[in-house]
Amino acid sequence: MTSIITNTSAMTALQTLKSINSNLASAQNEISTGKTISTAKDNAAIWSITKVMESDVSGINSIKTALDLGGSTVSVAREATESIVKDLQSIQDLVVQAQAENVDKETLQTQITNKMDSIRNYISGAQFNGLNFLNTTGDDVKVLAALNRDNTGAVSTDTIDIERNQLYDGSAFTGALAGLEGLDVDTDVAADLQAAMTAINGVLSETTKVASYYGAKEAQIASQSEFMGKLSDAMTAGIGTLVDADMEEASARLTALQTQQQLGIQALSIANQTPQNILALFR
């Protein structure tokens, strides 16, 4: 039965065209944004997951920055301590030379004094952004190292603890280095110089341990920073897998939908012509 009041064919064609237009708008949005899920309306569950992951990536990047800052500070301490070890070895050589009979001990003492002054300068200058591990005391320095999220959503952080090794307190050497304060090869007798050799060996041993400690901590921080960088990349890739659009697929779907749209318009046009055909019955 044909009716001029109810055109079911046109109604069907119109609904089909609306569906095609909706899918076409979705495909165009994917292409323009590069994402299959750009709002919570697209897929609430996946959108929520990716937003949490994006928050974690942001936190991880902040931690990586903290690690890089901490690593630079530790690196300065290591470099300074290694320089101290080098100058202590030079002082040891000068003390050995001072035990000979025909040497200018006054000149040797001047060189030793200059080396000791250099060591003080290494310690006072071993700071990065105001933090110096070698001339201050206090609690360990905690460097942010990791961001953890458990299955309940609770977030926590881990740290790498860095010990302070005060070698100079602003007025005098501390620890093993303090034993070198009164060293004077110009006036000391042979027995005193032998004792000084023993003291220097002890200082070298202790200072080498400090340099090794900071070297190990620097390597630990560098390794953790590298891991956090890889973790950030992996999580970013995971987010992309969940929400990024497959551009080849989107392009093919867009072309198909444009064709369907054209056919839907033609079908609606044909359906709208049907009531006109009834006029032929009344001629």
PEBELDA-V747024 format. One record per pair of residues at least 12 apart in sequence whose ideal C-beta (glycine too) atoms are under 10 Angstrom apart, sorted by the first residue. I is the first residue (numbers start at 1). J is the second residue. If there is no record, write none. Layout:
<<I J> <I J>>
This chain:
<<2 274> <2 275> <2 277> <2 278> <2 281> <3 274> <3 275> <3 278> <4 274> <4 275> <4 276> <4 278> <4 279> <5 275> <7 271> <7 272> <7 273> <7 274> <7 275> <8 271> <8 274> <9 267> <9 268> <9 270> <9 271> <9 272> <9 273> <9 274> <9 275> <10 267> <10 268> <10 269> <10 270> <10 271> <10 272> <10 273> <10 274> <10 275> <11 268> <11 271> <12 267> <12 268> <12 271> <13 263> <13 264> <13 265> <13 266> <13 267> <13 268> <13 269> <13 270> <13 271> <13 272> <14 264> <14 267> <14 268> <14 271> <14 272> <15 264> <15 268> <16 260> <16 263> <16 264> <16 267> <16 268> <17 260> <17 261> <17 263> <17 264> <17 265> <17 266> <17 267> <17 268> <18 264> <19 260> <19 264> <20 256> <20 257> <20 258> <20 259> <20 260> <20 261> <20 262> <20 263> <20 264> <20 265> <21 257> <21 260> <21 261> <21 264> <21 265> <22 257> <23 253> <23 254> <23 256> <23 257> <23 260> <23 261> <24 253> <24 254> <24 256> <24 257> <24 258> <24 260> <24 261> <25 257> <26 42> <26 250> <26 253> <26 254> <26 257> <27 245> <27 249> <27 250> <27 251> <27 252> <27 253> <27 254> <27 255> <27 256> <27 257> <27 258> <28 250> <28 254> <28 257> <28 258> <29 42> <29 245> <29 250> <30 42> <30 244> <30 245> <30 246> <30 247> <30 249> <30 250> <30 251> <30 253> <30 254> <31 245> <31 247> <31 250> <31 251> <31 253> <31 254> <32 245> <33 243> <33 244> <33 245> <34 240> <34 243> <34 244> <34 245> <34 247> <34 250> <35 47> <35 50> <35 240> <35 242> <35 243> <35 244> <35 245> <36 242> <36 243> <36 244> <36 245> <36 246> <36 249> <36 250> <37 49> <37 50> <37 242> <37 243> <37 244> <37 245> <38 243> <38 245> <42 243> <43 242> <43 243> <46 239> <46 242> <46 243> <47 242> <47 243> <49 238> <49 239> <49 242> <49 243> <50 238> <50 239> <50 240> <50 241> <50 242> <50 243> <51 239> <52 149> <52 153> <52 155> <52 239> <53 149> <53 235> <53 236> <53 238> <53 239> <53 242> <53 243> <54 235> <54 236> <54 239> <54 243> <55 147> <55 149> <55 155> <56 147> <56 148> <56 149> <56 155> <56 231> <56 232> <56 235> <56 239> <57 147> <57 231> <57 232> <57 233> <57 234> <57 235> <57 236> <57 238> <57 239> <58 147> <58 232> <59 144> <59 146> <59 147> <59 149> <59 155> <59 157> <59 232> <60 146> <60 147> <60 227> <60 228> <60 229> <60 231> <60 232> <60 233> <60 235> <60 236> <61 147> <61 228> <61 229> <61 232> <61 236> <62 144> <62 147> <62 228> <63 143> <63 144> <63 145> <63 146> <63 147> <63 157> <63 158> <63 159> <63 224> <63 225> <63 228> <63 231> <63 232> <64 144> <64 145> <64 147> <64 224> <64 225> <64 226> <64 227> <64 228> <64 229> <64 231> <64 232> <65 144> <65 225> <65 228> <66 142> <66 143> <66 144> <66 145> <66 157> <66 159> <66 160> <66 221> <66 225> <66 228> <67 143> <67 144> <67 145> <67 146> <67 160> <67 220> <67 221> <67 222> <67 223> <67 224> <67 225> <67 226> <67 227> <67 228> <67 229> <68 143> <68 221> <68 222> <68 225> <68 228> <68 229> <69 128> <69 129> <69 131> <69 143> <69 144> <69 221> <70 128> <70 131> <70 141> <70 142> <70 143> <70 144> <70 145> <70 159> <70 160> <70 162> <70 217> <70 218> <70 221> <70 224> <70 225> <71 128> <71 143> <71 160> <71 217> <71 218> <71 219> <71 220> <71 221> <71 222> <71 223> <71 224> <71 225> <72 128> <72 129> <72 131> <72 218> <72 221> <73 126> <73 127> <73 128> <73 129> <73 130> <73 131> <73 132> <73 133> <73 141> <73 143> <73 162> <73 214> <73 218> <73 221> <74 128> <74 131> <74 133> <74 141> <74 143> <74 160> <74 162> <74 213> <74 214> <74 215> <74 216> <74 217> <74 218> <74 219> <74 220> <74 221> <74 222> <75 128> <75 214> <75 215> <75 217> <75 218> <75 221> <75 222> <76 125> <76 126> <76 127> <76 128> <76 129> <76 131> <76 132> <76 133> <76 134> <76 214> <76 218> <77 123> <77 126> <77 127> <77 128> <77 131> <77 132> <77 133> <77 134> <77 162> <77 164> <77 165> <77 167> <77 210> <77 211> <77 213> <77 214> <77 215> <77 217> <77 218> <78 126> <78 133> <78 210> <78 211> <78 212> <78 213> <78 214> <78 215> <78 216> <78 217> <78 218> <78 219> <79 122> <79 126> <79 211> <79 214> <79 215> <79 218> <80 119> <80 121> <80 122> <80 123> <80 124> <80 125> <80 126> <80 127> <80 132> <80 133> <80 134> <80 135> <80 167> <80 210> <80 211> <80 214> <81 122> <81 123> <81 126> <81 133> <81 134> <81 165> <81 167> <81 207> <81 208> <81 209> <81 210> <81 211> <81 212> <81 213> <81 214> <81 215> <82 122> <82 207> <82 208> <82 210> <82 211> <82 212> <82 214> <82 215> <83 118> <83 119> <83 121> <83 122> <83 123> <83 125> <83 126> <83 211> <84 115> <84 118> <84 119> <84 120> <84 122> <84 123> <84 126> <84 134> <84 167> <84 177> <84 203> <84 204> <84 207> <84 208> <84 210> <84 211> <85 119> <85 203> <85 204> <85 205> <85 207> <85 208> <85 210> <85 211> <85 212> <86 115> <86 118> <86 119> <86 122> <86 211> <87 112> <87 114> <87 115> <87 116> <87 117> <87 118> <87 119> <87 122> <87 207> <88 115> <88 116> <88 119> <88 176> <88 177> <88 180> <88 200> <88 201> <88 203> <88 204> <88 205> <88 206> <88 207> <88 208> <89 115> <89 200> <89 204> <89 208> <90 111> <90 112> <90 114> <90 115> <90 118> <91 108> <91 111> <91 112> <91 113> <91 114> <91 115> <91 116> <91 119> <91 180> <91 183> <91 185> <91 196> <91 200> <91 203> <91 204> <92 112> <92 196> <92 197> <92 199> <92 200> <92 201> <92 203> <92 204> <93 108> <93 111> <93 200> <94 107> <94 108> <94 109> <94 110> <94 111> <94 112> <94 115> <94 183> <94 185> <94 200> <95 108> <95 109> <95 112> <95 180> <95 183> <95 185> <95 188> <95 193> <95 194> <95 196> <95 197> <95 199> <95 200> <96 108> <96 185> <96 193> <96 197> <96 200> <97 111> <97 185> <98 111> <98 112> <98 183> <98 184> <98 185> <98 186> <98 188> <98 190> <98 193> <98 196> <99 185> <99 188> <99 190> <99 193> <99 194> <99 196> <99 197> <103 185> <104 186> <105 184> <105 185> <105 186> <105 187> <105 188> <105 193> <106 185> <106 186> <106 187> <107 185> <107 186> <108 185> <108 186> <109 183> <109 184> <109 185> <109 186> <109 187> <109 188> <110 186> <111 185> <112 180> <112 183> <112 184> <112 185> <112 186> <112 196> <113 183> <113 184> <113 186> <115 180> <116 173> <116 177> <116 180> <116 181> <116 183> <119 167> <119 168> <119 173> <119 177> <119 180> <119 203> <119 207> <120 135> <120 167> <120 168> <120 170> <120 172> <120 173> <120 177> <121 168> <122 134> <122 167> <122 168> <123 135> <123 166> <123 167> <123 168> <123 169> <123 170> <123 173> <123 174> <123 177> <124 168> <124 170> <126 167> <126 168> <126 214> <131 162> <131 164> <132 164> <132 166> <132 168> <133 162> <133 163> <133 164> <133 165> <133 166> <133 167> <133 210> <133 213> <133 214> <133 217> <134 164> <134 165> <134 166> <134 167> <134 168> <134 174> <134 210> <134 214> <135 164> <135 165> <135 166> <135 167> <135 168> <135 169> <135 170> <135 174> <136 164> <136 166> <136 168> <136 169> <136 170> <137 164> <137 165> <137 166> <137 169> <137 174> <138 164> <138 166> <139 161> <139 163> <139 164> <140 159> <140 160> <140 161> <140 162> <140 163> <140 164> <141 159> <141 160> <141 161> <141 162> <141 163> <141 164> <142 157> <142 158> <142 159> <142 160> <142 161> <142 162> <143 158> <143 159> <143 160> <143 161> <143 162> <143 217> <143 220> <143 221> <143 224> <143 225> <144 157> <144 158> <144 159> <144 160> <144 224> <144 228> <145 157> <145 158> <145 159> <145 160> <145 161> <145 220> <145 221> <145 224> <145 225> <145 227> <145 228> <146 158> <146 159> <146 160> <146 224> <146 227> <146 228> <146 231> <147 228> <147 231> <158 224> <160 217> <160 220> <160 221> <160 224> <161 217> <162 213> <162 214> <162 217> <162 218> <162 220> <162 221> <163 210> <163 213> <163 214> <163 217> <165 206> <165 207> <165 209> <165 210> <165 211> <165 213> <165 214> <167 203> <167 206> <167 207> <167 210> <173 203> <175 203> <175 206> <175 207> <175 210> <176 199> <176 200> <176 202> <176 203> <176 204> <176 205> <176 206> <176 207> <176 209> <176 210> <177 199> <177 202> <177 203> <177 206> <177 207> <178 199> <178 203> <179 195> <179 196> <179 198> <179 199> <179 200> <179 202> <179 203> <180 196> <180 199> <180 200> <180 202> <180 203> <182 196> <182 199> <183 195> <183 196> <183 199> <183 200> <184 196>>
